[in-house]
Amino acid sequence: MFIIARILATGLSRGKARLFIILLLCLPLPAQAADVFRLPESRFDQNLNDHLDILADPQRQLELQDINSGSSAFTPAHRSDLKLDFDGARYWLRFAVANDSPEERHAILHIRPSHIAEVALYRHGSSSAIAAVDNEPIVRKPRLFILNIPPQSQQLYYLRLEGKGRALTTVNLSDLTPFLMSFRTELFANGTGVGALIILALSNLVLFACFPHVRLFLILGLYAACNMLSISASWGYFALNEDVGSPFENVVFMSLTHLSMALAILISNVFEPENDAGHTRWSGLIRTLLLLNTLAGVVALALDTELAALIMFALIITSSITISLRSLVTYLATHDPFSFRYLLTRAWIILFVTFAVLMYRRGQSSFEIINIVLLLGTATEVLMLSIISAVNRQQMLAREFEHQTRVNSLEAELRGQSETLRRINHGLLTPLSTIFGMADMLRNSVLSNQQRDYLNTLHASGQELLGIVENLQSYDPLASETPTTPELMFDVHQLLDDFTEESRSSGNLVHLKKSGSLPQQVVGDPGRLRQLLSHLLLVCRHHWQVPELTLEVNWRGQLMLNFSYQGEKALNLLSERSGELVNDAEPRAELISRLLQALSGTLRLRSSGQRQYIQIHLPLTEWSHEQQLPRPLQLKSRRVLIIDPNRRFALQQKQQCEQWGMVAFIAHNSSQAIALHRNQCLLRSPIHILLISDPQGVTLCRRIHEDALKAGLAVPACIYLLDSNAQISDAPPPFRLMSKPSASFTLKRLILELLANDPNSPVK
């Protein structure tokens, strides 16, 4: 980035600067290719394992004179015969090389593995050994010999091998070009692996310095550095000790391997969802494995190599299987793309480690090649984890930005609608008051029957318009300065399940936990409760580090919501000094504050390490079949008889009652009303409310009460719709008076009062 910035300062565009950097980084590749092309053409690259004869010397007494004399019998060597046991014998190998060209030929004999203690090469008929390639500065000497083959000749050579332990020996004969290509390939692979791990370690540590709340960057940086040190320790041990027969003789390598596994366990924890207590799946077992790997990494330095290797095999295999199975179970349970990507990295780790183990067990590759495989595989693993973390964080920020933009738009729209509705209400109430006043003056004047019918129609229409205005005024739950909570019975389980499902469909990982004591039906305001849950989810999204949330719901006489997430504390919800809810510049905190005030709820914040908790207590009422229904639900399936000679006004009242869930009947005179009520008595379906506009309403009400008592049914309550200045006396209880210009909510309130106060009412 620094180089790009310096190039941009010269006036080049960003695309040209990027192209210049790519060319600069690729310059070593053409240079290496040109160097290879300058080498002479390769004539052969031959593996001699299929052209060897072998002779075992258990007594270690055979000398070169015995071999030259032909007194010892060589046998053709198969691939299995080259798995040499140097503890039981010393070995002689015989091979022949022919040169059919007219020029002298030079070849390189390369013997692997390099940890064979002593290698001597003799030409048949010669008494002196052929000198090996001088590589004194290197302790771990590559076994290289240069052979000079005269033209038109065939030469016979003998190899004497002596050492310790077991080794699968390979003998390769090649020209200079393939040898240098192989040598440079190993150097390039080593440089690529080490350089990649160094870059990944430094980049993750720099990212952690820039984003200290993202702990995954620190763990990935330490993991890359620890893997690089463990492989380097193994490689250095091979190079500095000549008689090494196994990489597990290095206690430093085993100790660093344990520490790398401990860091791998920590990385796996980041990819796991947590519960409300901050624990992940199989937390006890994972903590135990983490502690055991850490202790084993320290104790391995003091143990015997065989015991340390046995402990390392058992512990590393157990830990790797555990975290792999846990990631698989998590993905199958949640189908989270983040867990699936981590599961792919676990599959890659198992693949390349299994490949390296097979290479070691078969013995066909040197320790240097196995180290290269481990180095490149580990670098690829850390790169995959870094890319997965970066992509996940980018997607999380993009989802949060998109969701925040949508929420801000909705909040702005809500405020605009509320302001518009308030202006409409204030603009309509003044002329409506004038209309009702003038209508009352007209009703007190002398009018014909047709004029009075017109005036009643005007009253009814004005009443409906006033009801519409009042409904608009209470539409926005946050618009009122003194909000009131409607009493509605609702299924709290269904509300929470719907909220969780909607959150998951929008990309939020929400884990819902409901206690067994949570009732099925509660009485409260489901609309405001749903709004409160949505706004609290947005607050948690703004402060969390890991894109997941746990919602635990309990019931202890009231509804208790416990949001938990991993991240920063949402201090904007509380005042730091008083602990009271504040309405600051943060709009989301203001909305949550107003919703809690409307629901009479309380909010508390709590922290436990990186785990943050938002606790909400809401005083909802548990519904049981023995208690009275909430007020809005008392109207459902109640029967009302509307008695009004004005057909249009009666139909309007009927539609209004049916909107409240009531069963409405219409009668236009007393005889129709009595006949309809007697019919309902015969069906044992009593009328609960009488809505009477007839001037003879009291007499009609008494007749209906007598019929109800004769049928053994409860007497209905009565509401008299009268003119503004009319009075009534001697009406049988229960009853209420209502002026016709009143709004619909007044009628609803009177019906609720009558149903609640009447001891004979069946609403229980």
Secondary structure, DSSP 8 states (H G I E B T S, - for coil): -HHHHHHHTTT--HHHHHHHHHHHHHTHHHHHHHHHHTS-----EEEGGGG-EEEEETTS---HHHHHHT-S--EE--GGGGEEETTT-EEEEEEEEEE-SSS-EEEEEEEE-TT-SEEEEEETT-SSEE-B---TT-SS--EEEEEEE-TTEEEEEEEEEE-SSEEE-EEEEE-HHHHHHHHHHHHHHHHHHHHHHHHHHHHHHHHHHH-TT-HHHHHHHHHHHHHHHHHHHHHHHHHH-TT---GGG-HHHHHHHHHHHHHHHHHHHHTS---TTS--TTHHHHHHHHHHHHHHHHHTTTS-HHHHHHHHHHHHHHHHHHHHHHHHHHHHHH--HHHHHHHHHHHHHHHHHHHHHHHHHHT-S-HHHHHHHHHHHHHHHHHHHHHHHHHHHHHHHHHHHHHHHHHHHHHHHHHHHHHHHHHHHHHHHHHHHHHHHHHHHHHTS---HHHHHHHHHHHHHHHHHHHHHHHHHTT-TTT-SS-----EEEEHHHHHHHHHHHHHHTT-EEEEEE-TT--SEEEE-HHHHHHHHHHHHHHHHHHBSSSEEEEEEEESSSEEEEEEEEB---GGGB-TTT--B---S-HHHHHHHHHHHHHT-EEEEEEETTEEEEEEEE--EE--TTS---GGGGGTT-EEEEE-S-HHHHHHHHHHHHHTT-EEEEESSHHHHHHHHHHHHHTT----EEEE--TTHHHHHHHHHHHHHHTT----EEEEEE-TT----S--SSEEEEETTS-HHHHHHHHHHHHHH-TT----
